[in-house]
Amino acid sequence: MGLSIQRTTPDRERRRFPRILMNLPLEYRVINVPYAHGGLVVNASEAGLLIQSVKNIPVGTQLETVVLFPREFKLESFRVMAEIVWKDVCREEDWEGFYYGVHITQILDEDRNKLQQILNGHISLG
């Protein structure tokens, strides 16, 4: 799995929190549902994530997410509670699924610190 991170150009980025392109595995659970699903984090900011998944989930759904990333010689993670605020169909060459824009609703300070380190380039993902 090729992990990558790219910064968006400041000229095109007008959001309050700039988005950073990445390709990180994600595990998520719909709140009050016992089983988990996998997906990818396409980009992230301090306020939210763009994720990709094969599951069709309604806008407004609350998710508990775990984002996995390599750090030195071990696998680390950070957790966030999030709400799906928009979705779109994603069609690629031999794959079909959905893009979800999720807003972070809760994050522990320790996990926020990990996310900020990734966004600021202090944790190398590749």
C-alpha positions in Angstrom: 0.0 0.0 0.0 1.6 3.3 -1.1 1.1 5.9 1.6 1.4 9.5 0.4 0.8 13.0 1.6 0.6 16.1 -0.5 -0.2 19.7 0.5 -2.8 21.6 -1.5 -1.7 24.8 -3.1 -2.5 28.0 -1.1 -3.9 29.7 -4.2 -6.7 27.1 -4.5 -7.3 26.5 -0.8 -9.8 28.9 0.7 -11.0 26.8 3.6 -10.6 27.8 7.2 -8.5 24.7 7.8 -6.4 23.7 4.7 -6.8 20.1 3.4 -3.8 17.8 3.1 -4.0 15.0 0.5 -3.1 11.6 1.9 -3.8 7.9 1.3 -4.3 6.3 4.8 -6.3 3.3 5.8 -9.4 3.9 7.9 -11.7 1.7 10.0 -15.1 3.1 10.9 -18.2 2.1 12.7 -21.6 3.6 12.5 -22.5 4.6 16.1 -24.5 1.8 17.9 -23.6 -0.8 15.2 -21.2 -3.5 16.3 -19.3 -4.2 13.1 -16.6 -2.2 11.4 -15.9 -1.3 7.8 -12.7 -0.2 6.0 -12.0 2.7 3.8 -9.4 5.3 2.9 -8.7 8.8 4.0 -8.2 10.8 0.8 -7.5 14.2 2.6 -7.7 15.7 6.0 -7.8 18.9 8.0 -8.1 19.8 11.6 -11.9 20.0 11.1 -12.7 17.0 8.9 -11.8 14.1 6.6 -12.6 13.1 3.1 -13.0 9.3 3.1 -13.7 6.7 0.4 -15.7 3.6 1.1 -17.8 1.0 -0.7 -20.6 1.2 1.8 -23.6 3.5 1.1 -24.2 5.5 4.3 -26.7 8.3 4.7 -25.7 12.0 5.3 -26.0 12.8 9.0 -24.7 9.4 10.1 -22.4 9.5 13.2 -19.2 7.5 12.8 -16.5 6.4 15.2 -13.3 6.3 13.1 -9.7 5.0 13.5 -7.1 6.3 11.0 -4.0 4.1 10.8 -0.6 5.5 9.9 3.1 4.3 10.0 5.4 5.9 12.5 9.0 4.7 12.4 8.7 0.9 12.6 5.3 0.6 14.1 1.6 1.2 13.2 0.0 4.1 15.0 -3.6 5.5 14.9 -5.8 8.4 15.9 -9.5 8.2 16.7 -12.2 10.7 15.9 -16.0 10.9 16.2 -17.4 12.4 13.0 -20.6 13.1 11.2 -21.1 12.6 7.5 -22.0 16.0 6.0 -22.0 15.2 2.3 -21.5 12.2 0.0 -20.9 11.6 -3.7 -20.5 8.6 -5.9 -17.0 7.6 -6.7 -16.3 5.7 -10.0 -12.8 4.6 -10.9 -11.5 2.2 -13.5 -12.6 -1.1 -11.8 -14.0 0.2 -8.6 -17.2 2.0 -7.5 -18.0 3.4 -4.1 -18.6 6.7 -2.3 -16.7 9.8 -1.2 -17.8 11.1 2.2 -17.1 14.5 3.7 -17.0 14.1 7.4 -16.9 16.7 10.1 -14.9 15.9 13.2 -17.3 16.2 16.2 -15.0 14.8 19.0 -11.3 14.1 19.3 -9.1 13.5 22.3 -6.2 16.0 22.8 -3.7 13.2 22.3 -5.3 12.2 19.0 -5.6 15.9 17.9 -1.9 16.2 18.5 -1.2 13.2 16.2 -3.4 14.6 13.5 -1.8 18.0 13.7 1.7 16.4 13.5 0.6 14.6 10.3 -0.9 17.8 8.8 2.2 19.8 9.7 4.5 17.2 8.2 6.2 16.3 11.5 5.2 12.7 11.0 6.6 11.2 7.8 4.1 8.9 6.2 6.3 7.5 3.5 
